[in-house]
Amino acid sequence: MDKYVKEKNIQSIFLVCGDSLQYLKINDYISDLSKRIKIVKFSDFKPNPLYESVVEGVRKYRESGCDFLMAVGGGSAIDVAKCIKLYAKLPGDGKNGSWLQSDGEVNNTELLVIPTTAGTGSEATRYAVVYYGGNKQSITSDTIIPDAVLFDPRVLDSLPDYQKKSTVMDALCHAVESFWSVNSTNDSKEYSRTAIELIIENIDEFVVGDNSKNSIMQKAAFIAGKAINITQTTAGHAMCYGLTSKYGISHGHAAALCVRELWPWMLKASEEACIDKRGNKYLKETFIELAEAFGENDLMDGCMKFQNIVDRLELMHLVGNKEDIEELSRNVNPVRLSNNPVKLNEDDITNLYKEIVR
């Protein structure tokens, strides 16, 4: 990183980071760097960051006068940094959600990210997520794709077991959903296939603490991120956000539960409810290719392999009631459903939630 700082002639850094930075080995380097150049830290945000946190970050960034942005952390830290870059040049103070109505302004300040999990893929995408008024806000702009990514495998050494499991499943769900998305391309499928194969081959060792697999999982998450940067996610992610906010489980856990039930349902419903313009034949071939990426030849065997991984990781189903299911069904984002190759109606969504929330 020293070489990068010198080449870019960086004089001051606005660092967006979580509180966990103090426990990571890379913090030693950042502390040493702060003796040589100005570093202003911003960590006033939580997982599933609020829009108000971004507004505060923009205010402090403007005051700092820093000429470079850096994010160290998981998806939340990276998303906050992306939004700070997007909104920093806009007029006003951003209060009352005013910046959410804008596409942002071009900001030539470069953004370097150092992911501390292997799952979100945010380091590779033009997307960010914040919450305003209790509702998820999806931010999209090509200008917020990070300019550079630094991977340090050591940051995963101390990642808690649950976070390891849920983040790697987030990456796997990204790859799976991108593969069957109506927006898929040959390039996105190749990214997805590569990510799936890397995860399948290494997940068991990774989740039990084999740190030699850290760099492989970082690579897989990054490649899966490149896939969804092309295609966006589908119904699995559309359905998972409500689970995260209502039950307090991690995003990857929620996505895994949704894809676990969605995949077999799609195999059964695709013949009659296919909405991919490339047609039923194409979609069936896609499901076959997806099974093969999982090392299986049969359509259902690929799906069952995914289910077995979720079960083996003990990412358990949730306990709820009829009112919970009704609320979850009402709040599914229809835009993400439009990316799904098989049409879901309200009854379909409700029935899938009944399998997830038992």
Disulfide bonds with the S-S distance in Angstrom:
none
